[in-house]
Amino acid sequence: MPTINFQTCTGESRSYIAFRMQHRPCPALLHSTDPAQQELEATVFRALGEIRSPSAHPFHVKRIRLSKAHVPIVFLDGATEKVDVSATFLEVCLPGADGGSPAAGFGVRILHIHGRDLVLGLVETDARVIIRGSADTDWNALRSAHSRQVQGNGTPLWHEKRWTPAELALRDHPSSVSPEPRVRMESMLLRRIAIFTSFSSAHRTYAYAGGPDTTKMWLEYDPAVPKRHDELVSALTDPTWGLAMRVESDDCACATDGMCVTVLTTAAGDATLRLQSVADRPVWGREYFEEIDAPRKWLNRAVPVGLTPHPPTD
């Protein structure tokens, strides 16, 4: 396994870090202190976690780059025959008049579209995240297609400049609001998203809410592949580059091919990350992952040569 550092946390290339970044990267770059920025980044993370199709990278993200203003730029995987990541992200991340998907963030808006860059903001704040699609991504076309699809039923709130009454009502309801510690944790996960490419052997990873203060992650490993989830946990809890969390419990069932459950928590116990590692063969074989340009090192760990895929049931 590689050493945990800025490059293995973000997935950014060594050449870009060496020649394009103005200052030597430090752990502070992987944490925003602005609550609004944290909220927007957490919303983006939740939306990515909702996309459960096979992907070239865990969470469908190639890498995270920070702009000169330290705005995160999220590089998405390209569209495949199984899923158009950009289109799906647009559907699940942005709120509609009826609230939208469970991952949709209150107050998230499209500020600009520049080529393959979708610039997102949070109403009445300076929070920004840039979603960078693949070279052939046409955000305007995707936005128009989604608008036609939901016409008259959950109209997207992409350009509303203020909070809508419906959003305010939902936002003010206790069950709809994530506590700040969980929001901060998910923001930090977004900025470290490449940890799952660098240190995990899971061929499929997704995330979802497990309660007001809990985020659950589901990681699927081929039964023939060692889970080695301790290496992922070590990276996530690294005292310098990790999430500032500790292991609360670790129930390992690798010896019986059962579900391994590792629970991470903050020092104050106010936010929890629950990692659920299970043995399950991938539906699509190594050839599929090669076709969609999965990174070789991750692919050799997660779907090594010779594994037999589990055929789809439908």
Secondary structure, DSSP 8 states (H G I E B T S, - for coil): ----SHHHHH---HHHHHHT-SS---GGGG----HHHHHHHHHHHHHHHH--S--SSGGGEEEEEE-TT--EEEEE----SS--HHHHHHHHHS-BTT--STT--TTEEEEEEETTEEEEEETTS--EEEEE--TT--HHHHHHHHHHHTTTSS-B-TT-SS--HHHHHHHTSGGG---HHHHHHHHHHHHTTTHHHHH---SEEEEEEEETTEEEEEEEE-TTS---HHHHHHHHT-TTTS-SEEEEEEE--GGGT--EEEEEEETTS--EEEEEEEE---SS-HHHHHHTT--HHHHHHHS-TT--------
